[in-house]
Amino acid sequence: MTRHESRCGGPSSAWCPLHSPMNLVRVPTGVGIQTSDGMVPIPWIMGIGMNYAAHAKEQGKGVPERPVVFAKNPAAACLDGDDIVIPKVCQDRPQVDFEAELGVVIGRRPDGRLVKEVSRDVALACVWGYVAANDVSARWWQKEGSGGQFCRGKGFDTFCPIGPRVVPGAIVGNPNALRLTTRVNGQVMQDASTSDMIFDVATLVSELSRGSTLLPGTLMLTGTPSGVGMSRTPPVFLKDGDVVEVEVERVGRIVNRVRAG
């Protein structure tokens, strides 16, 4: 094992002992994770749809038998305090929505190898840390404008605020025992526990590693609870000037203002 292959979940000593949060920084391709050895860009964002039963129900869907997986453009990632910019292509109708999520940042296997074909029993040992995330979604593009594929409606620039830092599992503890809250202009819109996930974090990491290598820095969004704007009566979509807060217990809070671009 080389100096760049530690047994602490990451490729170098900068990822050990994973007892202190790490900063997130802007990079040309989106967001990177700052370590003492340098910066690791987030290479890929994977999302999980309808991972809370109440959220599936509010969309008129049944509980999925397998994880609903989609990709999100890494360039959509932005930081706590950045503006969520509604692009002109999304301004023809109200459609931009919030989704509070627990974000999971992938590291390495305990033996230093890349994460692939890991069992559920060791999956959490492959997690570098956790972030609060907002899976911002343009609903028309998600549901009607892209042939039923999620990636366009969820992949616009600034549509993935994350932060405030990457908090290691040693601080977070059980990732499926965390309170998850969204506020829009101070009003609580989502308030749930990650214990309500249909597929817990360990199951998701294990499942997504089957047949696929999850590179260090990969961000996995684990799904949102009920209360999203599109399912309200009347619907509540984000607009210029709104302030969105997503808070995850023991992970932190991100705050982003909405701006029409």
C-alpha positions as a Python dict, from the first residue, in 0.01 Angstrom:
ca = {
    (1, 'M'): (0, 0, 0),
    (2, 'T'): (145, 339, -100),
    (3, 'R'): (139, 668, 84),
    (4, 'H'): (-160, 765, -127),
    (5, 'E'): (-366, 463, -25),
    (6, 'S'): (-470, 496, 336),
    (7, 'R'): (-701, 269, 530),
    (8, 'C'): (-918, 559, 644),
    (9, 'G'): (-1167, 584, 357),
    (10, 'G'): (-963, 797, 117),
    (11, 'P'): (-664, 798, -118),
    (12, 'S'): (-419, 987, 102),
    (13, 'S'): (-341, 1093, 455),
    (14, 'A'): (-547, 1406, 394),
    (15, 'W'): (-856, 1190, 426),
    (16, 'C'): (-750, 1060, 770),
    (17, 'P'): (-842, 1032, 1045),
    (18, 'L'): (-1169, 1184, 926),
    (19, 'H'): (-1252, 1340, 1260),
    (20, 'S'): (-1264, 1701, 1133),
    (21, 'P'): (-1491, 1859, 871),
    (22, 'M'): (-1336, 1955, 537),
    (23, 'N'): (-1402, 2271, 341),
    (24, 'L'): (-1572, 2286, 5),
    (25, 'V'): (-1435, 2519, -263),
    (26, 'R'): (-1538, 2637, -607),
    (27, 'V'): (-1356, 2481, -900),
    (28, 'P'): (-1406, 2527, -1278),
    (29, 'T'): (-1604, 2203, -1295),
    (30, 'G'): (-1828, 2275, -995),
    (31, 'V'): (-1720, 2209, -637),
    (32, 'G'): (-1417, 2042, -485),
    (33, 'I'): (-1320, 1913, -141),
    (34, 'Q'): (-1020, 2084, 15),
    (35, 'T'): (-767, 1854, 184),
    (36, 'S'): (-422, 1917, 329),
    (37, 'D'): (-276, 1755, 16),
    (38, 'G'): (-480, 1954, -231),
    (39, 'M'): (-828, 1961, -376),
    (40, 'V'): (-1046, 1669, -486),
    (41, 'P'): (-1319, 1771, -737),
    (42, 'I'): (-1662, 1611, -718),
    (43, 'P'): (-1653, 1396, -1034),
    (44, 'W'): (-2010, 1271, -1040),
    (45, 'I'): (-2343, 1336, -871),
    (46, 'M'): (-2592, 1051, -836),
    (47, 'G'): (-2945, 1112, -714),
    (48, 'I'): (-3208, 883, -563),
    (49, 'G'): (-3572, 952, -640),
    (50, 'M'): (-3873, 874, -420),
    (51, 'N'): (-3669, 735, -130),
    (52, 'Y'): (-3923, 848, 130),
    (53, 'A'): (-4262, 677, 124),
    (54, 'A'): (-4455, 996, 198),
    (55, 'H'): (-4282, 1175, -90),
    (56, 'A'): (-4369, 891, -327),
    (57, 'K'): (-4729, 907, -207),
    (58, 'E'): (-4758, 1284, -258),
    (59, 'Q'): (-4661, 1225, -622),
    (60, 'G'): (-4923, 954, -660),
    (61, 'K'): (-4661, 682, -681),
    (62, 'G'): (-4619, 354, -496),
    (63, 'V'): (-4317, 264, -288),
    (64, 'P'): (-4038, 165, -530),
    (65, 'E'): (-3906, -189, -510),
    (66, 'R'): (-3557, -77, -613),
    (67, 'P'): (-3377, 258, -586),
    (68, 'V'): (-3476, 513, -849),
    (69, 'V'): (-3138, 639, -972),
    (70, 'F'): (-3057, 942, -1186),
    (71, 'A'): (-2749, 1150, -1267),
    (72, 'K'): (-2699, 1519, -1195),
    (73, 'N'): (-2449, 1740, -1374),
    (74, 'P'): (-2140, 1793, -1150),
    (75, 'A'): (-2127, 2152, -1279),
    (76, 'A'): (-2464, 2208, -1106),
    (77, 'A'): (-2293, 2199, -766),
    (78, 'C'): (-2253, 2525, -577),
    (79, 'L'): (-2179, 2634, -221),
    (80, 'D'): (-2356, 2761, 86),
    (81, 'G'): (-2429, 3129, 24),
    (82, 'D'): (-2424, 3106, -356),
    (83, 'D'): (-2730, 3214, -553),
    (84, 'I'): (-2961, 2954, -702),
    (85, 'V'): (-2996, 3101, -1051),
    (86, 'I'): (-3315, 3033, -1244),
    (87, 'P'): (-3194, 3023, -1607),
    (88, 'K'): (-3393, 3181, -1885),
    (89, 'V'): (-3485, 2835, -2017),
    (90, 'C'): (-3682, 2781, -1691),
    (91, 'Q'): (-3852, 3120, -1675),
    (92, 'D'): (-4146, 3054, -1908),
    (93, 'R'): (-4351, 2904, -1623),
    (94, 'P'): (-4323, 2856, -1244),
    (95, 'Q'): (-4139, 2525, -1200),
    (96, 'V'): (-3821, 2549, -992),
    (97, 'D'): (-3855, 2346, -673),
    (98, 'F'): (-3657, 2267, -359),
    (99, 'E'): (-3561, 1923, -228),
    (100, 'A'): (-3375, 1891, 102),
    (101, 'E'): (-3144, 1590, 106),
    (102, 'L'): (-2864, 1426, 296),
    (103, 'G'): (-2562, 1417, 66),
    (104, 'V'): (-2311, 1132, 95),
    (105, 'V'): (-1953, 1182, -27),
    (106, 'I'): (-1782, 860, -129),
    (107, 'G'): (-1423, 783, -24),
    (108, 'R'): (-1245, 449, -55),
    (109, 'R'): (-1281, 101, 81),
    (110, 'P'): (-1121, 36, 422),
    (111, 'D'): (-832, -142, 246),
    (112, 'G'): (-762, 161, 27),
    (113, 'R'): (-913, 27, -294),
    (114, 'L'): (-1173, 213, -496),
    (115, 'V'): (-1536, 159, -403),
    (116, 'K'): (-1682, -118, -616),
    (117, 'E'): (-1884, -427, -524),
    (118, 'V'): (-1894, -340, -154),
    (119, 'S'): (-2128, -521, 82),
    (120, 'R'): (-2380, -339, 295),
    (121, 'D'): (-2179, -433, 604),
    (122, 'V'): (-1877, -226, 498),
    (123, 'A'): (-2059, 41, 295),
    (124, 'L'): (-2053, 313, 562),
    (125, 'A'): (-1677, 263, 604),
    (126, 'C'): (-1648, 374, 241),
    (127, 'V'): (-1814, 711, 311),
    (128, 'W'): (-1580, 1009, 328),
    (129, 'G'): (-1842, 1236, 486),
    (130, 'Y'): (-2181, 1403, 466),
    (131, 'V'): (-2323, 1734, 346),
    (132, 'A'): (-2655, 1912, 347),
    (133, 'A'): (-2784, 1931, -11),
    (134, 'N'): (-3065, 2090, -208),
    (135, 'D'): (-3159, 1891, -519),
    (136, 'V'): (-3309, 2192, -698),
    (137, 'S'): (-3539, 2073, -976),
    (138, 'A'): (-3709, 2237, -1274),
    (139, 'R'): (-4025, 2027, -1281),
    (140, 'W'): (-4137, 2084, -1641),
    (141, 'W'): (-3794, 1990, -1772),
    (142, 'Q'): (-3784, 1693, -1533),
    (143, 'K'): (-4125, 1554, -1618),
    (144, 'E'): (-4217, 1677, -1966),
    (145, 'G'): (-3930, 1851, -2142),
    (146, 'S'): (-3674, 1572, -2153),
    (147, 'G'): (-3855, 1255, -2252),
    (148, 'G'): (-3907, 1144, -1894),
    (149, 'Q'): (-3537, 1165, -1802),
    (150, 'F'): (-3456, 1356, -1483),
    (151, 'C'): (-3105, 1475, -1567),
    (152, 'R'): (-3194, 1792, -1763),
    (153, 'G'): (-3442, 1931, -1512),
    (154, 'K'): (-3207, 1864, -1222),
    (155, 'G'): (-2879, 1953, -1389),
    (156, 'F'): (-2889, 2327, -1456),
    (157, 'D'): (-2602, 2534, -1318),
    (158, 'T'): (-2639, 2614, -943),
    (159, 'F'): (-2911, 2349, -903),
    (160, 'C'): (-2715, 2155, -639),
    (161, 'P'): (-2616, 2369, -340),
    (162, 'I'): (-2416, 2161, -89),
    (163, 'G'): (-2233, 2223, 236),
    (164, 'P'): (-2152, 2388, 455),
    (165, 'R'): (-1857, 2144, 486),
    (166, 'V'): (-1796, 1772, 446),
    (167, 'V'): (-1861, 1627, 791),
    (168, 'P'): (-1710, 1283, 860),
    (169, 'G'): (-1909, 990, 988),
    (170, 'A'): (-1724, 999, 1320),
    (171, 'I'): (-1908, 1325, 1394),
    (172, 'V'): (-2239, 1245, 1223),
    (173, 'G'): (-2288, 896, 1365),
    (174, 'N'): (-2584, 706, 1225),
    (175, 'P'): (-2675, 877, 895),
    (176, 'N'): (-3024, 733, 918),
    (177, 'A'): (-3111, 908, 1243),
    (178, 'L'): (-3090, 1274, 1137),
    (179, 'R'): (-3352, 1548, 1123),
    (180, 'L'): (-3386, 1708, 779),
    (181, 'T'): (-3553, 2050, 739),
    (182, 'T'): (-3628, 2297, 459),
    (183, 'R'): (-3734, 2657, 510),
    (184, 'V'): (-3835, 2899, 235),
    (185, 'N'): (-3837, 3261, 348),
    (186, 'G'): (-3842, 3134, 705),
    (187, 'Q'): (-4140, 2902, 661),
    (188, 'V'): (-4086, 2533, 729),
    (189, 'M'): (-4168, 2336, 415),
    (190, 'Q'): (-4008, 1998, 490),
    (191, 'D'): (-3940, 1842, 830),
    (192, 'A'): (-3859, 1472, 850),
    (193, 'S'): (-3602, 1218, 963),
    (194, 'T'): (-3358, 1024, 750),
    (195, 'S'): (-3484, 720, 941),
    (196, 'D'): (-3783, 737, 704),
    (197, 'M'): (-3571, 645, 401),
    (198, 'I'): (-3694, 341, 210),
    (199, 'F'): (-3334, 246, 121),
    (200, 'D'): (-3088, 350, 390),
    (201, 'V'): (-2744, 495, 321),
    (202, 'A'): (-2556, 165, 357),
    (203, 'T'): (-2796, -6, 116),
    (204, 'L'): (-2759, 274, -140),
    (205, 'V'): (-2379, 277, -131),
    (206, 'S'): (-2368, -100, -168),
    (207, 'E'): (-2628, -107, -446),
    (208, 'L'): (-2471, 172, -652),
    (209, 'S'): (-2129, 7, -627),
    (210, 'R'): (-2255, -310, -795),
    (211, 'G'): (-2081, -325, -1131),
    (212, 'S'): (-1971, 39, -1108),
    (213, 'T'): (-1668, 210, -958),
    (214, 'L'): (-1764, 503, -736),
    (215, 'L'): (-1472, 742, -762),
    (216, 'P'): (-1349, 932, -455),
    (217, 'G'): (-1548, 1251, -418),
    (218, 'T'): (-1861, 1112, -584),
    (219, 'L'): (-2168, 1277, -432),
    (220, 'M'): (-2480, 1069, -371),
    (221, 'L'): (-2806, 1251, -296),
    (222, 'T'): (-3023, 1019, -91),
    (223, 'G'): (-3372, 1147, -167),
    (224, 'T'): (-3608, 1408, -29),
    (225, 'P'): (-3901, 1377, 213),
    (226, 'S'): (-4255, 1500, 153),
    (227, 'G'): (-4340, 1870, 137),
    (228, 'V'): (-4187, 1969, -196),
    (229, 'G'): (-4339, 2270, -367),
    (230, 'M'): (-4495, 2094, -665),
    (231, 'S'): (-4709, 1872, -440),
    (232, 'R'): (-4860, 2155, -238),
    (233, 'T'): (-5202, 2310, -293),
    (234, 'P'): (-5148, 2554, -449),
    (235, 'P'): (-4797, 2465, -568),
    (236, 'V'): (-4511, 2667, -420),
    (237, 'F'): (-4227, 2721, -665),
    (238, 'L'): (-3912, 2921, -606),
    (239, 'K'): (-3894, 3275, -742),
    (240, 'D'): (-3650, 3561, -761),
    (241, 'G'): (-3564, 3688, -412),
    (242, 'D'): (-3663, 3376, -217),
    (243, 'V'): (-3424, 3243, 47),
    (244, 'V'): (-3398, 2866, 86),
    (245, 'E'): (-3245, 2697, 391),
    (246, 'V'): (-3168, 2326, 412),
    (247, 'E'): (-3053, 2192, 746),
    (248, 'V'): (-2938, 1842, 835),
    (249, 'E'): (-2888, 1757, 1200),
    (250, 'R'): (-2518, 1718, 1295),
    (251, 'V'): (-2417, 1808, 938),
    (252, 'G'): (-2509, 2175, 912),
    (253, 'R'): (-2720, 2430, 729),
    (254, 'I'): (-2692, 2585, 385),
    (255, 'V'): (-2865, 2909, 286),
    (256, 'N'): (-2911, 3016, -75),
    (257, 'R'): (-3095, 3309, -230),
    (258, 'V'): (-3288, 3256, -553),
    (259, 'R'): (-3212, 3483, -846),
    (260, 'A'): (-3354, 3501, -1198),
    (261, 'G'): (-3063, 3479, -1441),
}
